[in-house]
Amino acid sequence: MNQSELQQQERYRQRGYSDDLLPTPKDQRTWKGINYFTLWMGSVHNVPNYVAVGGFLILGLSTFSVMAAIIISSFFIAAAMVFNGAAGSKYGVPFAMILRGSYGVRGALLPGILRGCVAAIMWFGLQCYAGSLAFLILIGKLWPGFLALGGDFNLLGLSLPGLIAFLIFWAINVLIGFGGGKVLNKFTAILNPCIYVVFGGMAIWAISLVGLEPILNYVPANTMVAENPVFLFLVVINAVVAVWAAPAVSASDFTRNAASFKHQMIGQTLGLIVAYVLFAVASVCILAGASIHYGVDTWNVLDIVQKWDSLFASIFAVLVILMTTISTNATGNIIPAGYQIAAIAPKKLSYKKGVMIASLISLIICPWKLMENQESIYLFLDIIGGILGPVIGVMLAHYFIMMRSDIDLDALYTPPGNYNYFEHGFNVVAFAVTIVSVVLSLGGKFIPLFEPLSRVSWFVGVISAFALYIVFKRRETVLQSQQV
């Protein structure tokens, strides 16, 4: 760390910012393309994603169309992650601070809470519950009597074995979250080869059982009434991209460690595209093949693993599913939540305290209710995409168009009570545009005329917010110049 960086860090500490929120010094930005490649390669293979693919298959699209839609979605995800992470890789600054640049010191509170304290916490709880189901299978294979503990005990829909499995798995996720990105990177390097052994093996198993042609021609028994196939294709793409709505907003939390923009661009792009090509083929083959083989529509990989006769294969597959769930949960949920909560009160809250607060809230919201069926998953993804898409649109428009990729860090790390970014620390245009875009994205849930827009909520939110922000911000600039 050079002398100017040391002085900068000390200056921001004196202004009340914790070390977790300070810019990462250049000599500590060591992540190369391979680090980002491995970070995301395993994140797509998790239980909620497979459940979502099951929902895609019952829309009425062919299995090939579903695979194509998933692959195309990876390009949009990569673009969102790379470009919204550009500021992080240039300045080494976390998302919580980048958000201030777009919305103002005070204005950043609402979108920050939506990402870090709503979307992240809900996803964290959902992934913990999904992983606990796999953990329960693992315990049941090793100790069958465990599944009978508690008899008729039921706590808000969870049996005693289910509750114990959930709490243990939740605690493991919290511990990984405490370790932050450095622990996670080492974790994923070990995990990724195992992921592709398991899911690649499951795909080969499914194809060997029923053949590739029946899989490609597979039509679920409970297919929905056919709609416009082109629109349904877009709906699938939107749903896949919406899974990444929250990580895309806070991409700077990981790109702040990048050695350069080029490294994070190449690593994230290749990692996400390669991962989704493999996921598209594997998920459709596994779910369609298992449904044909067992004679009943099967949308959860855990249901498939549980039916295997081989104890070793079942245990190994479940362990890998557990590890990939932990990796996904830390990357996209608990780490960003920890940073965002710490940013709410930087003098009093550290990153680890933020992780603990987010984790406790995730218990209270009963996340198992989100995985009751495909419809609840769809609704959840639409809402998350509709809420966070506009935030991404505003951030991209502000950083690339209005700021021309230039941030004044001294103004961004303003002393308490001194709001150098926007009048009274509040970007009125960003806030208004976000609200309008959210209404456009999610209005269809309440207004029938807007219903098609709500089914492609992420795209509507990003595009409308990006365009509206540029138009109104430039108009504001013209009016201010006329007044002068």
Secondary structure, DSSP 8 states (H G I E B T S, - for coil): --HHHHHHHHHHHHTT--GGGS---GGG--B-HHHHHHHHHTTT-SHHHHHHHHHHHTTT--HHHHHHHHHHHHHHHHHHHHHHTHHHHHH---HHHHHHHHH-TTTTHHHHIIIIIIIHHHHHHHHHHHHHHHHHHHHHHH-GGGGGTTTT--BTTB-HHHHHHHHHHHHHHHHHHHHHHHHHHHHHHHHHHHHHHHHHHHHHHHHHHH-HHHHHT---TT------HHHHHHHHHHHHHHHTHHHHHTTHHHHTTBS-HHHHHHHHHHHHHHHHHHHHHHHHHHHHHHHHHHTS----HHHHHHT-S-HHHHHHHHHHHHHHHHHHHIIIIIHHHHHHHHHHSTTT--HHHHHHHHHHHHHHT-GGGGGSSHHHHHHHHHHHHHHHHHHHHHHHIIIIIISTT---HHHHT--TT---SSGGG--HHHHHHHHHHHHHHHGGGT-GGGHHHHTTHHHHHHHHHHHHHHHHHHHHHHHHHHH-
